[in-house]
Amino acid sequence: MEYNNKVAKIFARNQIISSIVWAGILLACSFNLENSSKEITYIIISGFFVEFLRMNSTHKEIKTILSQKETEAH
């Protein structure tokens, strides 16, 4: 049960951080409305890469927790 709580906390934290990241991206794009669409495209692409890196680290963290669970089960 302890592992389920850890994973649930990771997912909740992940969802909150993801919302904050994309809200920041939307704000940055709204401040750049006068500028070219090229800059807005760069902002959105950078947001994608931030999210991609975060998802990979979250995946590794969950994988570590599950491997600990399997190790303790044996």
Phi, psi and omega in degrees: 000327180300321181291322178297321178294320179297315181294320178297320177294321179296315180295319179295314179298320180298318181293320179294314180295321178298318178297319180294317180299311183288331174294319176297322179294317178297320177296317179298321178292323181291330177286340182256022182296329180286335183279178184291158178291342178296318178294321178295321177299318178297321179296315181293319178295319178295323176298321177299315181292325175298314179296320180298315179294321178296318180296321178296318180291323177295319178299316179296321180295316179293320179299320178296316180296317180292325177291326175295321179297317179294322180294319179287335180288332181272000000 
